[in-house]
């Protein structure tokens, strides 16, 4: 009860002191408001930008290792022409890995090509035509909204069936159900058996599955030259087990098997790259870490100025209320009560400034920024409130200590 009464009385004193001079209070907390706005606005924009960029690459999958010639993130000073000299993956290597890898949940191979697709008088260009296997759905997400996925027999027999994205369905089949109807790919008719969910355009303009068209892998190889130095490069992808933290076992196993398959000597370097989608995320994260530091520096100066402003108003407040402090002490008020009273006032003032800064950030999230979706996270709200509290404590501790140590007789005479 004593603690609650102390908090309520401190709050009453603080509110009376701050509301007694509104203009002075507003000017004092502007520094904190601007500082919190600068820091949290930068963090909010950085977090939102990082989230949008990473979601743009979600089509690469998660918990997956891919076999490629080129790395997602190149090594510094590495001769780029050596990447071109590496052999492309092959269907034989896919079968070799599929039959021998033990630390994998699923193994698949795919090949893609951007083409034009037609249906009667309608056509759509820039379609990402991809030949896939039955296990593709176990490695990558294929969100089918209508229809079904390929059967194993359709994949094995290279049937002319296809699964199309939402943009393709809307363009080629306006106001119609595309299931069971035919489209033309490279002059050959394919029957639509499924339509994927509409995902919309991502931050980088990558529409992912919306512009994808899937056909059986062997059907793809009948229309396009796959493999070799001049053909379309296929991609082998392996999804790791959930128990394999960091996919360490899978990576070592894949590296050993591929070196064996390609006949590499122990002294020779790998002529392939084992890529993970996390490599892109890590590279992006390192860039945003630098931006975050810049946000701390920019906002830190404003916060520092705001802290000085709060300390100044607290010294003025102590000076104005010296006689009241003397009366409180003569009536039995303890030093900790006086200390807590002024400290609470400083924290309260700083929190008001912080909440105003957070309010400005929230208004910023309401401004439309195209495909960039800005959201104020709970973590950033807690961070803003925490910084405001710390600034209030740091700014108010010295004035509060001075007030608590005043001699009651001298204070009353003052």
C-alpha positions as CSV (number, residue, x, y, z in Angstrom):
1,X,0.0,0.0,0.0
2,X,2.9,2.4,0.8
3,X,4.4,1.9,-2.6
4,X,1.1,2.5,-4.4
5,X,0.4,5.6,-2.3
6,X,3.9,6.9,-3.1
7,X,3.4,6.3,-6.8
8,X,0.0,8.1,-6.8
9,X,1.3,11.1,-4.9
10,X,4.4,11.3,-7.1
11,X,2.2,11.1,-10.2
12,X,0.0,13.9,-8.8
13,X,3.0,16.1,-8.0
14,X,4.5,15.4,-11.4
15,X,1.3,16.2,-13.3
16,X,0.8,19.4,-11.3
17,X,4.3,20.6,-12.0
18,X,4.2,19.7,-15.7
19,X,0.7,21.1,-16.4
20,X,1.6,24.3,-14.5
21,X,3.8,25.5,-17.4
22,X,2.6,23.8,-20.6
23,X,4.9,25.7,-23.0
24,X,8.0,25.0,-21.0
25,X,7.1,21.3,-20.7
26,X,6.5,21.0,-24.5
27,X,9.8,22.7,-25.3
28,X,11.6,20.4,-22.9
29,X,10.2,17.2,-24.3
30,X,10.6,18.1,-28.0
31,X,14.2,16.8,-27.9
32,X,13.1,13.4,-26.6
33,X,10.3,13.3,-29.1
34,X,12.5,14.0,-32.1
35,X,15.2,11.6,-30.8
36,X,12.8,8.7,-30.3
37,X,11.1,9.5,-33.6
38,X,14.5,9.4,-35.4
39,X,15.7,6.1,-33.8
40,X,12.4,4.2,-34.0
41,X,11.6,5.5,-37.5
42,X,14.9,4.3,-38.8
43,X,14.5,0.9,-37.1
44,X,10.9,0.6,-38.3
45,X,11.9,1.4,-41.9
46,X,14.9,-0.9,-41.8
47,X,12.9,-3.8,-40.3
48,X,10.1,-3.3,-42.8
49,X,12.5,-3.0,-45.7
50,X,14.5,-6.1,-44.6
51,X,11.2,-8.1,-44.2
52,X,9.9,-7.0,-47.6
53,X,13.2,-7.9,-49.3
54,X,13.5,-11.2,-47.6
55,X,9.9,-12.1,-48.5
56,X,10.8,-11.3,-52.2
57,X,13.2,-14.2,-52.1
58,X,10.9,-16.6,-50.3
59,X,10.4,-18.5,-53.6
60,X,14.0,-19.9,-53.0
61,X,12.6,-21.9,-50.2
62,X,13.8,-22.6,-46.6
63,X,16.0,-25.4,-45.1
64,X,17.2,-26.1,-48.6
65,X,20.6,-26.5,-50.3
66,X,20.9,-25.9,-54.0
67,X,23.6,-27.1,-56.4
68,X,24.7,-24.3,-58.7
69,X,27.7,-23.1,-60.7
70,X,27.5,-19.6,-59.1
71,X,27.2,-18.6,-55.5
72,X,24.4,-16.4,-54.2
73,X,27.0,-14.2,-52.6
74,X,30.3,-14.1,-54.4
75,X,33.6,-14.3,-52.6
76,X,35.8,-11.1,-52.7
77,X,38.6,-11.2,-55.3
78,X,37.4,-14.5,-56.7
79,X,38.1,-14.8,-60.4
80,X,34.6,-14.6,-61.9
81,X,35.5,-16.5,-65.0
82,X,36.2,-19.6,-63.0
83,X,32.5,-19.8,-62.3
84,X,31.7,-20.1,-66.0
85,X,34.2,-22.9,-66.4
86,X,32.4,-25.1,-63.9
87,X,30.1,-27.8,-65.3
88,X,26.4,-27.5,-64.9
89,X,24.4,-29.9,-62.9
90,X,22.7,-32.8,-64.7
91,X,19.9,-35.3,-64.3
92,X,22.4,-38.1,-63.7
93,X,23.8,-36.1,-60.7
94,X,20.3,-35.7,-59.4
95,X,19.7,-39.5,-59.6
96,X,23.1,-40.1,-58.0
97,X,22.2,-37.8,-55.0
98,X,18.6,-39.0,-54.8
99,X,19.7,-42.6,-54.3
100,X,22.6,-41.9,-51.9
101,X,21.8,-38.8,-49.7
102,X,20.6,-39.9,-46.3
103,X,20.3,-36.5,-44.5
104,X,17.5,-35.3,-46.8
105,X,13.8,-35.1,-46.7
106,X,13.4,-34.7,-50.5
107,X,15.5,-34.3,-53.6
108,X,14.4,-32.7,-56.9
109,X,15.7,-31.1,-60.1
110,X,14.1,-28.3,-62.1
111,X,14.9,-26.1,-65.2
112,X,13.3,-22.8,-66.2
113,X,12.9,-20.6,-69.2
114,X,11.1,-17.3,-69.8
115,X,8.7,-17.8,-72.7
116,X,5.4,-16.7,-74.4
117,X,2.3,-18.7,-73.8
118,X,-0.8,-18.6,-76.0
119,X,-4.5,-19.5,-75.9
120,X,-6.6,-18.7,-79.0
121,X,-6.3,-14.9,-79.5
122,X,-4.9,-14.3,-76.0
123,X,-1.2,-14.5,-75.1
124,X,1.1,-13.6,-72.2
125,X,4.9,-13.1,-72.3
126,X,7.5,-13.3,-69.6
127,X,6.1,-16.5,-68.2
128,X,8.6,-18.5,-66.1
129,X,8.1,-21.9,-67.5
130,X,9.6,-24.5,-65.2
131,X,10.0,-28.3,-65.7
132,X,9.6,-30.1,-62.3
133,X,9.4,-33.5,-60.8
134,X,6.9,-35.0,-58.5
135,X,9.1,-34.3,-55.5
136,X,9.2,-30.6,-56.2
137,X,6.2,-30.0,-53.9
138,X,8.1,-31.6,-51.1
139,X,11.0,-29.2,-51.5
140,X,9.3,-26.0,-52.6
141,X,5.8,-24.7,-51.8
142,X,3.3,-25.0,-54.7
143,X,0.1,-23.3,-53.3
144,X,-2.6,-24.7,-55.5
145,X,-6.0,-22.9,-55.2
146,X,-8.0,-24.8,-57.8
147,X,-7.4,-28.2,-59.3
148,X,-4.6,-30.6,-58.3
149,X,-0.9,-31.3,-58.5
150,X,0.8,-33.6,-61.0
151,X,0.5,-37.4,-60.5
152,X,3.7,-39.5,-60.5
153,X,2.5,-41.1,-63.8
154,X,2.1,-37.7,-65.5
155,X,5.7,-36.8,-64.5
156,X,7.2,-40.2,-65.5
157,X,5.3,-40.3,-68.9
158,X,5.9,-36.6,-69.7
159,X,2.2,-35.9,-70.1
160,X,1.3,-32.5,-71.6
161,X,-0.3,-31.2,-68.4
162,X,0.4,-27.9,-66.6
163,X,-0.1,-25.9,-63.5
164,X,-0.4,-22.2,-64.1
165,X,-0.1,-19.0,-61.9
166,X,-2.9,-16.6,-61.2
167,X,-1.7,-13.9,-63.6
168,X,-1.6,-16.5,-66.4
169,X,-5.1,-17.7,-65.6
170,X,-6.5,-14.2,-65.5
171,X,-4.9,-13.2,-68.8
172,X,-5.6,-16.3,-70.9
173,X,-8.9,-17.2,-69.3
174,X,-10.8,-14.0,-68.4
175,X,-14.0,-14.7,-66.6
176,X,-13.5,-18.5,-67.3
177,X,-12.5,-21.5,-65.3
178,X,-9.1,-22.7,-66.9
179,X,-9.3,-26.2,-65.4
180,X,-9.4,-28.8,-68.2
181,X,-8.8,-26.2,-71.0
182,X,-5.7,-26.1,-73.2
183,X,-2.9,-23.6,-73.7
184,X,-0.1,-23.6,-76.2
185,X,3.6,-23.8,-75.1
186,X,6.1,-23.8,-77.9
187,X,3.4,-24.9,-80.3
188,X,2.3,-27.9,-78.2
189,X,-1.0,-28.1,-76.4
190,X,-1.0,-28.6,-72.6
191,X,-4.0,-29.2,-70.4
192,X,-4.4,-27.1,-67.3
193,X,-4.9,-29.2,-64.2
194,X,-4.2,-26.7,-61.5
195,X,-4.1,-22.9,-60.7
196,X,-2.0,-21.5,-58.0
197,X,-3.0,-18.9,-55.4
198,X,-2.5,-15.2,-56.2
199,X,0.5,-13.8,-54.2
200,X,0.8,-10.3,-55.7
201,X,3.9,-8.4,-56.7
202,X,6.7,-8.4,-54.2
203,X,9.0,-5.5,-53.2
204,X,11.4,-6.2,-56.1
205,X,8.6,-6.7,-58.6
206,X,9.0,-10.5,-58.4
207,X,5.5,-11.9,-58.6
208,X,6.8,-15.4,-57.7
209,X,4.2,-18.1,-58.5
210,X,1.8,-15.7,-60.2
211,X,3.8,-15.8,-63.4
212,X,4.9,-19.4,-63.0
213,X,3.9,-22.2,-65.3
214,X,4.9,-25.8,-64.2
215,X,5.1,-28.8,-66.6
216,X,6.7,-32.2,-66.1
217,X,10.5,-32.1,-66.3
218,X,10.7,-34.6,-69.2
219,X,8.2,-32.5,-71.1
220,X,10.4,-29.5,-70.6
221,X,13.5,-31.4,-71.9
222,X,11.6,-32.3,-75.1
223,X,11.1,-28.6,-75.9
224,X,14.4,-27.2,-74.7
225,X,18.0,-28.2,-74.6
226,X,18.9,-28.7,-70.9
227,X,22.4,-29.2,-69.5
228,X,25.8,-28.9,-71.0
229,X,27.8,-25.7,-71.3
230,X,25.4,-24.0,-73.7
231,X,22.0,-25.5,-72.6
232,X,19.6,-24.4,-69.9
233,X,21.2,-25.0,-66.5
234,X,19.1,-27.2,-64.3
235,X,19.0,-26.7,-60.5
236,X,19.3,-29.6,-58.1
237,X,17.7,-28.8,-54.7
238,X,17.6,-30.8,-51.6
239,X,15.5,-30.2,-48.5
240,X,17.2,-31.1,-45.2
241,X,15.8,-32.8,-42.2
242,X,14.4,-30.7,-39.3
243,X,16.8,-32.6,-37.0
244,X,19.8,-31.4,-39.0
245,X,20.3,-28.0,-37.4
246,X,22.1,-25.7,-39.8
247,X,22.0,-28.5,-42.5
248,X,25.7,-29.3,-41.6
249,X,25.3,-33.0,-42.1
250,X,23.5,-32.5,-45.4
251,X,26.1,-30.1,-46.7
252,X,29.0,-32.4,-45.9
253,X,27.3,-35.3,-47.4
254,X,26.4,-33.5,-50.6
255,X,29.9,-32.1,-51.0
256,X,31.4,-35.6,-50.6
257,X,29.0,-37.2,-53.0
258,X,29.4,-34.5,-55.7
259,X,33.1,-34.6,-55.5
260,X,33.0,-38.4,-55.9
261,X,30.5,-38.1,-58.8
262,X,32.7,-35.5,-60.6
263,X,35.9,-37.3,-60.0
264,X,37.6,-34.5,-58.1
265,X,41.0,-35.2,-56.5
266,X,41.6,-34.4,-52.8
267,X,43.8,-31.4,-53.8
268,X,41.3,-30.0,-56.3
269,X,38.8,-27.3,-55.3
270,X,35.1,-27.8,-55.7
271,X,33.7,-27.1,-59.2
272,X,30.2,-26.5,-57.8
273,X,28.5,-24.3,-55.3
274,X,26.2,-25.4,-52.5
275,X,23.9,-22.4,-52.1
276,X,21.4,-21.6,-49.3
277,X,18.7,-19.0,-49.3
278,X,20.0,-17.8,-45.9
279,X,23.1,-16.5,-47.7
280,X,21.1,-13.8,-49.3
281,X,19.3,-13.0,-46.0
282,X,22.7,-12.8,-44.1
283,X,24.1,-10.5,-46.8
284,X,21.0,-8.3,-46.6
285,X,21.1,-8.3,-42.8
286,X,24.7,-7.1,-42.7
287,X,23.8,-4.0,-44.8
288,X,20.9,-3.2,-42.6
289,X,23.0,-3.5,-39.5
290,X,25.1,-0.6,-40.8
291,X,21.9,1.4,-41.4
292,X,20.7,0.6,-37.9
293,X,24.0,2.0,-36.4
294,X,23.5,5.2,-38.4
295,X,20.0,5.5,-37.0
296,X,21.4,5.2,-33.4
297,X,24.0,7.9,-34.2
298,X,21.5,10.3,-35.7
299,X,18.8,9.7,-33.0
300,X,21.4,9.6,-30.2
301,X,22.3,13.3,-30.7
302,X,18.7,14.3,-30.5
303,X,18.1,12.1,-27.4
304,X,21.2,13.7,-25.8
305,X,19.8,17.2,-26.4
306,X,16.4,16.0,-25.1
307,X,18.1,14.7,-21.9
308,X,19.8,18.0,-21.3
309,X,16.4,19.7,-21.7
310,X,14.8,17.5,-19.2
311,X,17.7,17.9,-16.7
312,X,17.4,21.7,-17.1
313,X,13.6,21.7,-16.4
314,X,14.1,19.5,-13.4
315,X,16.7,21.9,-11.9
316,X,14.3,24.8,-12.4
317,X,11.5,22.7,-10.9
318,X,13.6,22.0,-7.8
319,X,14.5,25.7,-7.5
320,X,10.8,26.7,-7.7
321,X,9.6,24.2,-5.2
322,X,12.4,24.5,-2.6
323,X,10.1,25.9,0.1
324,X,7.5,23.2,-0.6
325,X,10.2,20.5,-0.2
326,X,11.2,22.1,3.1
327,X,7.6,22.0,4.3
328,X,7.2,18.3,3.2
329,X,10.4,17.4,5.1
330,X,9.3,19.3,8.2
331,X,6.1,17.2,8.2
332,X,8.1,14.0,8.1
333,X,8.7,13.3,4.4
334,X,11.6,11.0,3.9
335,X,14.5,11.6,1.5
336,X,13.5,8.7,-0.7
337,X,10.0,10.2,-1.1
338,X,11.4,13.5,-2.4
339,X,13.9,11.7,-4.6
340,X,11.2,9.4,-6.0
341,X,8.9,12.4,-6.6
342,X,11.3,14.3,-8.8
343,X,12.7,11.2,-10.5
344,X,9.1,10.1,-11.4
345,X,8.5,13.6,-12.8
346,X,11.6,13.3,-15.0
347,X,10.6,9.8,-16.2
348,X,7.0,10.9,-16.8
349,X,8.2,13.9,-18.9
350,X,10.5,11.7,-20.9
351,X,7.8,9.1,-21.5
352,X,5.4,11.7,-22.8
353,X,8.1,12.8,-25.3
354,X,8.8,9.2,-26.2
355,X,5.1,8.4,-26.8
356,X,4.7,11.4,-29.0
357,X,7.7,10.2,-31.0
358,X,6.1,6.8,-31.3
359,X,2.9,8.4,-32.4
360,X,4.7,10.2,-35.2
361,X,6.3,6.9,-36.3
362,X,2.8,5.3,-36.3
363,X,1.5,8.1,-38.5
364,X,4.5,7.4,-40.8
365,X,3.3,3.8,-41.2
366,X,0.0,5.0,-42.6
367,X,1.7,6.8,-45.5
368,X,1.4,4.6,-48.6
369,X,4.9,3.7,-50.0
370,X,4.0,1.5,-52.9
371,X,4.9,-2.2,-52.4
372,X,6.8,-1.4,-49.2
373,X,4.6,-2.2,-46.3
374,X,5.8,-0.3,-43.2
375,X,4.8,-1.7,-39.8
376,X,5.6,-0.6,-36.3
377,X,6.5,-3.7,-34.4
378,X,6.0,-4.4,-30.7
379,X,9.7,-4.7,-30.3
380,X,10.3,-1.2,-31.6
381,X,7.5,0.2,-29.3
382,X,9.1,-1.5,-26.3
383,X,12.5,-0.1,-27.4
384,X,11.2,3.4,-27.7
385,X,9.5,3.3,-24.3
386,X,12.7,1.7,-22.7
387,X,14.9,4.4,-24.2
388,X,12.6,7.1,-22.9
389,X,12.6,5.6,-19.4
390,X,16.4,5.4,-19.3
391,X,16.7,9.0,-20.5
392,X,14.3,10.2,-17.9
393,X,16.1,8.3,-15.1
394,X,19.5,9.6,-16.3
395,X,18.3,13.2,-16.6
396,X,16.4,13.3,-13.4
397,X,18.7,11.5,-11.0
398,X,21.0,14.5,-10.2
399,X,18.2,17.1,-9.7
400,X,16.2,14.6,-7.7
401,X,19.2,13.8,-5.5
402,X,19.8,17.6,-4.9
403,X,16.2,18.0,-3.9
404,X,16.3,15.0,-1.5
405,X,19.4,16.4,0.3
406,X,18.0,19.8,1.0
407,X,18.0,21.0,4.6
408,X,14.4,21.5,5.6
409,X,15.0,24.7,7.6
410,X,17.0,26.3,4.8
411,X,14.5,25.1,2.3
412,X,11.6,26.7,4.1
413,X,13.4,30.0,4.5
414,X,14.1,29.9,0.7
